[in-house]
Amino acid sequence: NPETLVQAMNRAVRFRAIAMLAILIAVSIVNALRLATDPNQSFSNTPLGVHATIHLLTLYESGTLWWLFRGRDDSKPLPGAWAYVNAIVECTAPTTVVFFAASATDISLEAAALGPASHLYAIFIVLSVLHVRLRVSLVAGTVSAIGLASVFVTSKFLGDGSHAATRLLPPSLEGLSVLFILAAGIAAGIVGMRMRRYLETAASEAEARARTEQDLQTAALIQQSLMPSESPAVPGYEILGWNRPADETGGDYFDWVALEGGRTAVCIADVTGHGLGPAMVTCFCRAYAKTALRVEDRIAAALNRLNAELVDDLGDGRFVTFAAVIVAPNDDRVLSASAGHGPLLIYRGRDASIESMGSDALPLGVVNWDEEPQTSSYLLEIGDVFLLITDGFFEWANPQNEQFGIKNLKASLSRHGNKAGPMLIEGLLHDVETFAAGTPQPDDLTAVVIRRTNNSAKRE
């Protein structure tokens, strides 16, 4: 599930609380080391109010952190009022520390304001950005500026009293320091606003990606459901199809269409590209192919009809390579026609030799054909295999950018052709993946095995 805007903002505030607590702990550690290493300093030299303020702020940040992690539902937005109160509490603390520090007889208010405590103003203002709210940063800057101004004003009214020392800053620079603090709050607010817009954009894009992925998963389920889940029962033949897309959806498909007289048309197709667009093309190509093969008596006429339909529908530079094999019960001859799809391979069981055939026509959807494609007839003896396969197998490259190639594909089929359909496909896939040596699958993989399994009862 994508991270929502609320969750992203809550994470930023949690990180802010962790940073704030870490800074306060670091301050305590540094102060302890200072007291331990400086013989002129001791715990009693520092006013109790300073220790109390630091410890109370540390407890406050610890409680805030616990509440942010454990005490609330992270899917709900933080209360807006809490963010403002949080900024006021934190940015008031440095002013409190300055006044308590000045309670020592040898430290003036102005000197305390220019000491380490004043740096907390800048730190708290910077961290207010992680509230991801413009107004919270403005409040932090305003409270800090008012606190620093109150220190300078109080120091001026004290005059030459016991807490007055030589003035460290002229009045003009005091006013400029206050303005700098206020400007820091404004700058932090602008940064926080930009951060919020970024988070809104990121959350929106994450939600859009999640919806797209969900749509792709749905499309993949639909596409896979359109492919046959069982092999056709054709006496005298073992027929098996297999497909693995490169993405959630693919541009390959296989199918079988029941025809008159117990015949079966075994089809394979490869749409250019892979992904959602080609997947949509495969769906209506499959529907057109079923209709054409059932309406037309001849396979060549069916392909011609299918091509005419796709020429009208594609029109964006896409095309489809398509091959169909007509198998009849107990007939040792098969008819095939290919539109740009190849090679078509036949494994001969008697000597493990391989025959390779090219296509009979241009791919589907390019142009209307002037004439029907040729139809070829092949004799299959017992143990012979007619293999239909897409180019994802032989175009898969290894890390040296060398493709598996048709030569290796033929050699692989020669090694595994005598195996049962599932083992044959597994053997081909194993050889290709071994050759690829871990490179990502670049294209969809589809294979259909047509194996002759017994003697013919008739001959065409």
N, C-alpha and C positions, 0 to 999 in steps of 0.2 A: 504494500500500500504506500502511495506517495506521502511524503511529509506535507502536512497542510501548513498554511500560513500561521495559524495559531500555534501549532507545535514548534515551528521554526522560531517564532518569537519567544516562546517559553524556553526553548533551548538557549537562546541568546541571554535571557535574563538569568537562567541558572548558571551559565558560564560567568556572567558578571558577578553573581554572588560568590562564586568560587574564587574569582580574582580578588574581590574585595576582602574576603576572609584571609586569603594568602598574604595580601599586603599588610593587613593588620597584624597577622602573626609575625611577619618579617620585621615590622616596626618594633614589636615587643622583644623579639630576639636581639635586634640591633641595640635596643636600649639596654637590655640585660648585659650584653657584651660591653657596652660603654661603661656601665656602672662597675663591671667586674675588672676592667682594665685601667680605669682612671682612678687613682687613689684620692683625688680631690672631689670625686662624686660619690654619692651614696643614694640609696632609695629615698632617704628622708630629705635629701636636697630638692627632690622634685615634688612639687605640690601634690597633695593627695588627690585633688580634683582632676589633675592630668591623668593619673593612673586610673581613677574611677571612670573617666570619660572613655579612655581607650578600651578598658575591660568591658564596659557596658556596650560600647559599639561592637566589640568582638562577639559578645553574647547575642546581640541583636542580629548580626550577620549570620551567626551560627543557626539561630532560630529561623531566620529567613530561608537559609539554605535547606534546612530540614523540611520546612513547609513546602518549598518548591519541589523537593524530590519525593517527599513521603505524604505530605498532608493534604494533597489536592489532586483533582482530576486533570491530567496534563492535556487532555483534549479540549479543555475549556479555557477561554482567555483569562488572563490575570485581571483582577479588578483595577479599573483605571485610577480610582482614588488611592489605592495602595501605592502605585508607582509615584504619585506626587508626594505622598507622605514619606515614602522611602527617600526620595531626593531631598526633601526638607530636613529629615533627621540626619542624613549623612553629611550634607553640606553645612549644617549648623555645628557639627562636631568640631571642625577645625577652629571656628570662632570661640567655642567653649574652651578648647585646649589653650588658645592664646590668652584668654582672660585668666584662666587658672595659672598658666605659666608666669604671667605678669604679677601674680600675687606674691612671688618671691621678691624680696626687697632690692635685689641687685639686677632685676630685669625690668626694662620698661615695656609698655604695651607695644610700642613701635618696633622694638628689638624682637619681641616675641612674634609679632606679625611677620617679620622678615626671616624668622627661623624655620626649622624643619616643619613645624605645624602648618605653615602657609602652603607648603607643597601639596598638602592633602586636598586643597581646593582644586588644583589642576587635575589631580588623580581622580577625584570623585566626579568632576565634570566630564572628563574623558570617558570614564566608565558609564556615565549616564547615557551615552550613545547606545549602549546595549539594551536600553529599555525600548529602543526602536520607536520612540515617540518624540516628535518635535517639541511639544510643550513641556515635557518632563525635563529635557535638557535646558530649555529656557528657564524653567523654575530653578534648576540646579545652579545655573550661572547667576541668576538674579539673587538667590539666597546667599551664594558665596560672595557676590559683590557687595550686598548689603552688610554681610558680616565683616568683611574687610574694611568697609567704609566706617562701620561703627567703631572698629578698633582705632582707626586714625582719628576719628572725631573725639572719642573718649580720651585718647592720648593728648590731643590738643587742649581739651578742657582741663586736664590735670595740671597743665602748665609746668611750673617748677616744683611740683610736689615731690614726695618721696619716691614716686615711680617715674618721675620725669628725668630723662637723661638727654644728652645732646641729641637733637633731632637728626635721624639718619637720612631722611628724605625731605626735600622741599615740598610744600603743599601741592605744587603742580604735578610732581611725580607721584605723589600719593593718589591724586585724582586719576592720573593715567593708569596706575596699577589697578584701581577699581574698574576702570573702563576695559582694561585688558581681560580681567576676570569675566566681566559681562560679555565681552566679545567672544571669549572662549565658550561660554554657554550657548551663544547664538550659533557659532561654528559647529559645536557638537550637535545642536538641534538640526542643522542642515544636513550633517552627515547621517544622523539618525533617520531623517526623512528619506534620504537617498537609499539608505540600507533597507528601510521598510519597502520602498518601491522595488528594490532588487528582490527582496524576499517574496513580495507579491507576485512578481514575474516568474521567479523560480518555482513557486508553489503552483502557479497556473500552468506552467510548462510541464511540471511533474504530473499534475492531474490529467493534462492532455495526453502525455505519453502513456499513462496508465489506461486511459480510455482506448487509445490506439492499440496498445498491447492486448487489451481485452477483446477488441474487435478482431484483431489478427488471430487470437486464439479461437474465437468463435468461427471465423472464416476457415481456419485450419480444420476444425472439427467438421464443418460442413463439407469441405473439400474431401477430406478423408472418408467421410460417410458416403460420398458419391462413387468412390472406387469400390470395386467388388471385394466383399469380405470373404467369399468362398470361390474356389476354383470351379469352372464349368465341368459338368459331367459329360464328356465326349468319349464314347467307347473307342478304345484304341489309342488314346492320347492322355498324357499327363500335362496339364496346363497350369502354370503358376505365375502370378504377378507380384512384384515387390516395388516399393517406392519409399524414398527418404528425401524430403525437400531440404534445400540448403537453409531456408528461413522457416518461419512459422507456416507460411504458405508457399506453394511452389508452382512452377509453370509446366510440370510434367503430369501426365496421367496415363493410366492404362485402363482398358475396359474390354468386356466381351458382350457381344450382341447376339441374342438367339434369333436365328433366321428360319425360314421354311425348310422342311425336309430334315430337321434335326441338325442342320449346319450351325456353326458358330463363327462369328467374325471376332477375331482377336485383334485389338487395336492398341496402338501406343502413339503418344503425341508429345511434342516438346514445343512450348511457346517461348519465344525469345524473352530472355530475362528470367528473373524469379522474384517472388514477392506477391503482394496483394493484386496488382494489376494483371500479371500473367495468370494468377489463380482464377480471377474472374473470367478471363478468356477461355481457360480450360473448361469452365462450367458450361458456357454456351456452345463451345466446340463439341463437347461430349454430347449435348442434346441434339445438335445438328447432325452429328455423325450417326447417332442411333436412328434418327429419322431417315437419313439418306440411305443407310445400309438396309433398312427394312422396306423402303419404298422402291428402290432400284433393284432390278434383277441381277445386274452385273456390278462387280466391284469397281470397275473403271468408271462407270456411270455414277456410282455413289460418290466417288472422290471428286468427280467433276462438279456434281451438285453441291457438295460440301464446300469446295473451293469458291464457287460463285456466292454462296452465302457469306463466307468470311471476307471476301473482297469488299462486299458492301458494308460489313460491320466493323472491320479493323480500321483501316484507313489512317493509322498514325505511325506507320513504319514498322509495326509488328507483323510477324508472320508465324506460321505454325508448320513444323515438320510433322508428318503423319504417315503411319504405315498400318496396313491391315492385312491379316492373313485369314483366309477362309478355310476352316477345318470341318470335314464331314465325318460322321461316325464310321469307323473301320475302313476309311479310305486312306491309302498310303500316299495320295497326292494332295498337296495343299496349293491354293492360289494366293498370290500376294501382289500388292501394289504399294508403291511408296511415293509420297510427295515430299521430296527433299529430305527424307529421313534415311540415314545410313551410317555405317554399313549394316546390312542385314546379314547375319552369320548363320551358317549351318555347320554343325559338328557331325562328322561321320563316325559312327561308332565302330565300324569295322577296322579303321586304321588311325583314328583320332585326328584325321585331317580336318581342315577348316576351309569352307567355301565362303566367299564374301561377295555380296551383291550391293550395287549402288541404288540410287533412287531412280524412279521412272518419270518424274515430272518435277517442276518447280515446287517450292513449299506453298502451302495453302495461304491464301489471303494476299498474295503479291499482285498478281494480274489474272484476268480471266484467261483460261487456256484456249488455244485455237483448236485443240483436239484432245480427246480423252487420253489419259496415261495408259501405257502398256500394262498388261497383266501377265505375270509369270507363273508358271506351274513347276513345282518341285516334288520329286519323289523322295519320300522319307522312309528309310528302312528301320527295322526294329533297332532301337538304341540311338537313332539319329536325333539331333536337337536343332530346332529352329529357334534362334535367339534374337529377340528384339530388345534393343538397349539404347539408352539416350547418351548424348555426348558428355554428360557429367562424369562418366567412368573414364573415357580415354583422354579427356582434356584436363583431368586433375593433375596438377604439377607438383613436383617436389621442391625442396628449398633452393635447388639450383635452377628453378624455373623450367625444368624439363618435364614435358607432359608424358603421361603414361603411354599414350599413343595406341593406335590400332594394332600395331605389331605385337606389343605386349598383351593387348586384349585377346588377340587370337591365341597367343601362347598360353594365356591363362585358361581360356576356354578349352584348349586342347588338353590341359592337365586335369580340369575338373568336369569335362563334358560327360563322363561316364557316371557321374554321381546323380543322386535324386535331386529334384528341382530345388528344394531349400538348401541342400548342401552345395549345389552348383553355384547358386547366387552367393552363398556365404564365402565360397572359395574365391569367386571373382572379386568380391568386396575386400576380402583379406589381402589379396595381391595388390589391389589398388591402394589401400590404406598403408600397406607396408612400403610401397614405392613412394607414396606422398610424404612419409616420414614426419607426420605430425602437422603438416600444413592444413589450414582450415578447408573444409569442403566448399569449393567455389560455386558449385552448381547442383541442381537437383539430380538425383540418381533414380533411375527407373529401369527395371529389367523384366522381361516376360520370357518364360521358358515354355516351349512347345516340344514335348518329347513323344516320339512314336514308341508305343509300348507293346504291340502285338501284330500278328499277321493281318494283311488286308483281306477283306471279304469281297471287295470289288475294286476295279481299276478304271479310272476315267479314260 
